[in-house]
Amino acid sequence: MPSIFVGTKALAGSGATVDSLGAANLKASEGAVAAFKASSGEPAVAVLGADEADLAAAAVMFAGHLPHLSDAK
């Protein structure tokens, strides 16, 4: 099962940065959910937002897809 990182501060030690995930220039009302390989080599997902409201919206969107994550090919 992948590790899930919520918010930019959570990425510390993951091997990924906001820049490497393409989320460095998020504007107001924007969020991002990005899959990546963590520094451990394991699959990971980052949930990011321009502010707290955007982070919450991205998390709700991701939560709707979480039950299907294991079906990803």
C-alpha positions in Angstrom: 0.0 0.0 0.0 1.4 3.4 -0.9 2.4 6.0 1.7 0.2 9.1 1.6 1.6 12.6 2.3 -0.9 15.3 3.0 0.4 18.9 2.7 3.8 20.3 1.7 5.4 19.8 5.2 4.6 16.1 5.1 6.9 15.7 2.0 10.0 16.2 4.2 12.0 13.0 3.9 9.9 11.6 1.2 12.4 12.2 -1.6 9.9 14.4 -3.4 9.5 18.2 -3.5 6.6 20.4 -4.5 8.6 21.3 -7.5 9.3 17.7 -8.6 5.6 17.0 -8.3 4.6 19.9 -10.5 2.7 21.7 -7.7 5.1 24.6 -6.9 2.9 27.2 -8.7 -0.5 26.3 -7.4 -2.8 29.3 -7.3 -5.7 30.1 -5.1 -8.5 27.5 -5.6 -6.0 24.9 -6.9 -5.0 21.6 -5.4 -3.0 18.6 -6.6 -2.9 14.8 -6.1 0.3 13.3 -7.4 1.6 9.8 -7.4 5.4 9.3 -7.1 8.0 6.9 -5.9 9.2 7.7 -2.4 12.9 7.7 -1.5 12.3 4.2 0.0 11.4 3.0 -3.5 7.8 2.4 -2.5 4.8 4.0 -4.2 3.5 7.2 -2.7 0.8 9.8 -3.1 1.0 13.5 -2.2 -2.1 15.6 -1.6 -1.4 19.3 -1.9 -3.2 22.6 -2.0 -2.5 26.3 -2.4 -4.1 26.9 1.0 -6.0 25.0 3.7 -9.3 25.1 1.8 -7.6 23.8 -1.4 -5.8 21.1 0.5 -9.1 20.0 2.0 -10.8 19.9 -1.4 -7.9 17.9 -2.9 -8.1 15.5 0.1 -11.9 15.0 -0.4 -11.3 14.3 -4.1 -8.6 11.8 -3.3 -10.7 10.1 -0.7 -13.3 9.4 -3.3 -10.7 7.5 -5.3 -8.9 5.8 -2.4 -11.0 2.7 -2.4 -9.9 2.1 -6.1 -6.2 2.8 -5.5 -5.3 -0.9 -5.3 -6.9 -1.4 -8.7 -4.4 0.9 -10.4 -2.3 -0.8 -13.0 
